[in-house]
Structures are given as structure tokens and as C-alpha cells.
Amino acid sequence: MNFEGLLSRVGTGMQQSAIRQMGTVAAQNPDIISFAPGYPAPENFPWDEYGAIADDILRARGRDSLQYGPTRGLPALLDEIMALLGRRGIRATRDELMVTTGSQQGLDLLARVFLDPGDVVLVELPSYTGAITAFRNVQATLVGIEQEADGIDLGDLDRKVAQLRLEGRRIKFLYLVPNFQNPTGLLLSLEKRRAVLAWAADNDVLIVEDDPYGDLYFEDAAGAGDTRPIKADDAEGRVVYLSSFSKTLSPAFRVAWITGPAALLGRFETAKQCLDLCTSDFNQQIVLEAVRRGVLDRQMPRLRAYYQQCRTSMEQALAAQLGEAVSWVRPRGGFFLWVTLPAHVHTAAMLPRAMAQGVIYVAGEAFFVNGTGKNTLRLAFSLAPGAKIVEGVGRLATAVREELAAGGVATPVAALR
Ligand SMILES: Cc1ncc(COP(=O)(O)O)c(C=O)c1O
């Protein structure tokens, strides 16, 4: 049967995620060193504790442990999330909170609840591809705002918004990843957080703040104070905030959350009912117990130190192997290092060369909504073990040198304006 004629406009236009595609390549080639998907390192998962928790839940809760749960999420887990949010400076009530099946579902809910075809969403240049695809799937128009070393460029934001208003375009929200952004690793400065909130109030724009990495700051360069969410200072319900246990406990649980004004949460709940009825109740119980038993609190210092070391190994290897040919802004937390190559290098075209050497990355252009960024790439330092990071960067360096030799003399360029 020919399905093509049956597909909806949305179904026809859906785009594959560049990150997921690379994940498939890595899964099929065990010898490849993968710097592509932002997966947490499995050696850090507390396997024994999860095993004991799952066992206890099945025994203690018996028949109830494998049931459907409420769409909003397990009430006891919502209470723990409220306490966790409190430690980030955010006050939220049960009415203002919902568990989602990964933050990715939260992004999809936002698209469904807010966006009609042609509506404008403002995103950073570059921005997280999972958000880009969720918003594009409902045919929103994405307008990119430049970034500087300390995050979004407020001048560019003003200019682009003025132009959009002149054109009579409807801006639905500004999507930001202020903490250790995916893909650049950038940390939005505290001054800019305040300024962007004030700007949003002046211009009556909603902010969507996506924060899966905020607790993963590296103590040699940042602290909890530097990652204070914009939502923490939001007195008028102008910020919708998403966060997740994926990067701290495990992505396999698919347990995350969304918080915002109560009226909006009601809409998200209705939309979620159609998607999955509820997030896995069993997984929520595991996460709840992991939080209650202190697993999360014990994990955090360990994860910060571990990923900090991965970041340092990658930076040292890049400096030693590629020196002047590439540039980057030092990540102060998170999973990613964003590399800029000489202007004439096209990193998507270079990928087969890298794969032949046995290393993969995500070509940067997938993260730009304006077709730029062809000479950039994202390296995740989170997954490959230490020695593999050095070896992988060595393989990447060989591919880059081959590419430069094939394409002419390299001129270093600044990573960000
Ligand atoms: C910025 C950002 N938002 C959302 C997600 C999705 O996270 P989750 O596993 O909670 O769906 C990711 C995952 O990489 C991310 O980097």
C-alpha cells in the first residue's frame, strides 16, 4: 500500500533528530568512540541501589506497584519535586506541577498547547534539536537569536523582535536552556537572567526555561548560585520551567517535570492524557525511593567531579592534538563541548572521514534554525570513559587534519561573537 498520500502535513514534514541518528550509528558500531548523543555514563548508575529499590517496591506494594497512575504524577513524587525545586529557589504548588515522560514530552506538550502553524518561537542560535523538532512538527516558525560567551545576545533579541512586530508576527515564547546549554555548554550570566526576565515582562513574552543540566556544575568553574533558574525570580507566572532526572538518576526512567501557572498546567494535563495517560508509575516509584533514600543527593557530588574530569580530559586532548585549528568556550558544567573549526570546514561533510577513523560527533548545523553553523560540531564528553576520550579526540584530530589538507590552509575563527 502507498501510504504517502495518506500522511498529514505534520506527518509528511516531521524531521529525524540528528542526535538520534548518530545514536543509531554508535549502537551498530561498537568500535566507534561516540561523542555524539548526550548520554550519561552508565558506570555512574547506582545499579545495586536501583535493584534493591525495585525489589522492595514489587514486594511492598504488591498488586498496586504495576498499575496506571494519575496523569499529573505520583503525589508523593510531586511533593519531593516541590522540595527539590525549593532548593533551586522555585516555589511551586501541586497545582503548578506535572510529571512528564522525559522533558522531551514537556517540549511536545508546549508545542501542542501553544503553537499554531506560523506562530513564532524564539530560540538561541544554536539550540537543542529536540526542541527545534518538537516546535517545527507543529509548523511553528523558529527565529534564532545570537549568543555571546555568557548566553543570549540581548541586542539581537531586541532587533529581531522589533522586526517581527513590524511584520505583524505573533511571538508565542522564548525558549532558553540557561544552564550548560545543549549544544554549546554555555552558562547564561546572572545579569542576563535578570535582564531577560525584565525584557520578557516589558515585551509581554512567555519564557520556556529548559533545565536538565543545572545541578551538574563543575566546582572548578561554577557553583549552585550561578545556575539559579530564571523561574526562581518569576513573580508573575511568566516562566514555564522544565527539568528532568535523566541526566542525574537515569534517562531510562523517563521521569521529568514541568512547572508553571496552574491554569496552564491543566492544559498540559489534558494534552498528556492523549499522549500516554500517565508516566510509568513503576518508574516514578523508583525515582521517588531514590530521592527518599538519599541516592540522588549522594550521586550529585560524584557526578559533578566525574564529568568535570571528562571535560578536562577532552579540553587537554583537543589543545594537544588540534591546538590553533579549533576553538571553544570552556564548559562550566553539563555534558557538551562546542567546537568551532575554520570557516571553510563543513562538519557534516567531514563526518564520513571521522567515522572512517572510528569517532562520531553531531555536526553543528542541526542546532541552527537559520542554516548557519556549518563549521561547528558538538562533542559530548559524558559517555566515553577517560582513556577513550583521549583516543577519540586523537581520531577526530586525524579526520580534521585530513579535511584541512583536502580543503586548504586553516584560518582560526572566534567561537562566538
Ligand atoms: C536541553 C534538553 N532538553 C530536554 C532534553 C530531554 O531530556 P529527557 O531525557 O528528560 O527527555 C534533553 C536531553 O538531552 C536536553 O538536552
The ligand as an SDF file (V2000), in Angstrom:
LIG
                    3D

 16 16  0  0  0  0  0  0  0  0999 V2000
   18.1400   20.7380   26.6860 C   0  0  0  0  0  0  0  0  0  0  0  0
   17.4560   19.4240   26.7690 C   0  0  0  0  0  0  0  0  0  0  0  0
   16.1270   19.3940   26.9650 N   0  0  0  0  0  0  0  0  0  0  0  0
   15.4690   18.2250   27.0520 C   0  0  0  0  0  0  0  0  0  0  0  0
   16.1200   17.0230   26.9280 C   0  0  0  0  0  0  0  0  0  0  0  0
   15.3170   15.7570   27.0230 C   0  0  0  0  0  0  0  0  0  0  0  0
   15.5380   15.1510   28.2500 O   0  0  0  0  0  0  0  0  0  0  0  0
   14.6660   13.9370   28.7900 P   0  0  0  0  0  0  0  0  0  0  0  0
   15.5500   12.7470   28.8390 O   0  0  0  0  0  0  0  0  0  0  0  0
   14.1920   14.3730   30.1390 O   0  0  0  0  0  0  0  0  0  0  0  0
   13.5180   13.7480   27.8370 O   0  0  0  0  0  0  0  0  0  0  0  0
   17.4970   16.9980   26.7190 C   0  0  0  0  0  0  0  0  0  0  0  0
   18.2070   15.7220   26.5270 C   0  0  0  0  0  0  0  0  0  0  0  0
   19.2880   15.6480   26.0380 O   0  0  0  0  0  0  0  0  0  0  0  0
   18.1720   18.2370   26.6420 C   0  0  0  0  0  0  0  0  0  0  0  0
   19.4950   18.2920   26.4450 O   0  0  0  0  0  0  0  0  0  0  0  0
  1  2  1  0
  2  3  1  0
  2 15  2  0
  3  4  2  0
  4  5  1  0
  5  6  1  0
  5 12  2  0
  6  7  1  0
  7  8  1  0
  8  9  2  0
  8 10  1  0
  8 11  1  0
 12 13  1  0
 12 15  1  0
 13 14  2  0
 15 16  1  0
M  END
$$$$
